Amino acid sequence: MMKLFHKDNTEEILAYQQSFLDTHYKEVENMYSQMRRWRHDYRNHIQTMKAFAENEDLEALKAYLNELDNDLEKIGFSLRTGNAMADAILSSKISLAEAKGITVRADAHIPVRLKTSDIDLCCIIGNLFDNAIEASQALPEEKRMIRIYMDMKNTQLYISFTNFTAEKKKTIYSSKKPGDHGHGLVSIDSIIEKLDGYISRNSEDGAFTTEILIPQV
């Protein structure tokens, strides 16, 4: 297979990947902390609802249940793909994107055990998501949209990320752009090359799409 690029800055990319993983770990740990706090308060929630029921205060009980339901939506995994790492990274990034006024449409299914390591999967998905969030923030809020699709295509994992952009820029294809964005692109390319996969980037009609295929056999 044709090489995607020549790696002349391996140490920089490895350092970037480690920094990226540390940041993602903190994001996911924060999500789990919120879930643990909610479980810790579970008994108090039950006692409060029992008190409302005993007093036959149905309106207060309904309001309390609605409040708990809203809290659970904020702290739980918003996506269930069948892969724990994908669930964690996608859910944390979806939460981050929505907090920035970005609509996310995700359809992701991973029904098999992947050969790809969790670390590589985290770096690929996380960097794609971060780049999409960065590009979306340059748009008016009503135009901010990220579409994600993941599934198996025969024996390959297919990943597609699409986001809208303010304008078509040649630098969006570059793996040499300075800063974290550039390191993110090179990091993705290096992983796809290592896994003997395929990556395509395309910008058309104000939408930027990255498609990836990774063999799993």
N, C-alpha and C positions, 0 to 999 in steps of 0.2 A: 504494500500500500504506500502511496506517496506520502512523504513526510509533510506535516502541516507547517512546520517552521523549524528553524535552527535554535536550539536553546543555548544562549550564551550568558544567561543571567540566572542560573539554576538556584543559587543561594538566595537571591532576592525573592524569587517566586516561592521557594520553600518557606522563607520567613513570612511572606505575605499569607500563604496558606495557613500557617500556624496561627498568625494573628486573626485571620478570618474565623478559624475554628474556635478560638478563644472567645471571640465576640458572639458567635452563634451559641456557644455553650451557655454564656451568660443570659442570652435571650430565652433559651429553652428552660434554663434553671429558674428564671423569674416566673415563667408560666407554671412550672411545677410547684413553686413556692406558693403561688396564689391558690392552686388546687389543694395543696396541703392545708393552707389556712382555712379554706372553705370546709374541708372534711373535719378539721378540728372544731369548727363551730356548728357542725351538723346537729349535735344534741341540743344546743341552744335554739337552733331553728325549729326543731321538732317541738320543744317545750313551748315556744312562742305560738306555734300554730295550734297546738293542743289547747292553749289558753283561749285563743280566738274561737275555737270550735266549742269549747265548754260554755263560753258566754254567748254562743250562737251569733257571733258577729261575722257573718259570712262575707260582708264587704271588706272588712279588714283582712280576713283570711285570703280572699282573692287577690287583694292588693299586695299582700306579703308574698304570695306564691309567684305573682308576676315579677316582683322585684328579684326574687331568688332565681327565676328563670333567666332574667336579663344578666344577672351576675355569672351564671353558668355559661351562657353564650360567650361572654367575654374571656373566660379563663380556660375553657376546654379546647381540645383539638378541634378545629373547624373542618378538618378533612380526614377521611379514613381511606387510605390507599391500599392497605394490606401490607405495607412496609413501615416499620416503626420509625426509621430515620426520616423517610419521606414525609410521614405524618408530622413529625416534630419540626422539621425545617420549613415545610410549607405552611403549617399553622402559625408558626411564629412570624413568618414573613407576611402572611396574609393580614395578621393583626397589625403589623407595622404599617403596611400599605394603606389599610383602611383608616388608620389613625392620621394618615397624611392626605385623606380625601381621595384615595384611589380605589376605584371599583375593581374587584378581582373576580373573574369567572374561571373556575378551576374544575376540570374533569380529569381525575387521575386514578388509575387502577394499576396495581402491581400484584397480580395474582400468583406470582411464582417467587421462589427464593432466588435472589439475585447473586450472580457471581461478582458483580461490582461491589467493592468495599463501601462501608458506610461513610468513611472519610471522603472517598472520591465522590460519592453521591451527594454528600453535604456540600462539598466545594462547587460542584457543577450547578446544583439547584440554587444554592445560596447566592452565587455570583450572578447567575442569570436573573434572579429576582432583584438583587440589589441594583443591577444595571437598568432593569425595567422601571424600578421605582425612581431612580435618578432621572431618567428620561421623562417620565410621567410628570414629575414635579415642575417641569418647564412649561406645562400646558395649563390652560384654565381648568378648574376643578371638574366642570361638567364634561370635559373631554378626556379625563384621566381613566384609562382602562388597561388592565393586564389580563390576557387570556393565557391559560395554561392547559396543556393536554399531555397526559402521560399514559402509556399503555404498552403492552407487548405486541410487537409485530413479528409473528413467527417466533424466532429465537433471539430477537433483538429488543432491547428496551428503547422505546421511542419517546423523546422529550421535545415538546414544542412550547416556546414562549413567544408571545406577541404583545407588543405595546405600541401605542401611538406616539409619534414624535413631532416636534415643532417643525422640523425641516430635515431633508435628507442631507447627511453630512458624510464626507468620505472618511473622516476619522472614526466613524462608528464601526468600520470594518478593520481598523488597525489594531494590531497586537502590540504596537510600540508606543501607544499614547502614554505619556508620563502620568504618575499618580496611581492611586488604588484601582481606578477604572481600567487602566492599561494592564496592571498586574492581574486583575480579575480575568480579562480576556486571555492573557497568556496562560494563566492557571488552568482555565477551561481547556484551551487548546492542548496543553501539555498532557492533561489527563486523558483526553480523547485519543491523542496519539499513542499514549502508553497502553490504552485498552483496545487499540486497533479499531477504533470507531470511526464515525463519520460526522462531520459538522458542516452546516450550511447557514449562512447569514444573508438575509435578503431584505431590502427596503423598497416598499412600493406603496403608492397612494397614502403616504403619511403613516404607514405602519411598518414597524421593524420586527422581523421574525427570525428566531434562531431555532433550527431543527437539529436534533442529535439522534444518532443511532448507536447503540452500544451492544456488541455481541454478548450473549450470556451462556454460550456453550464453548 
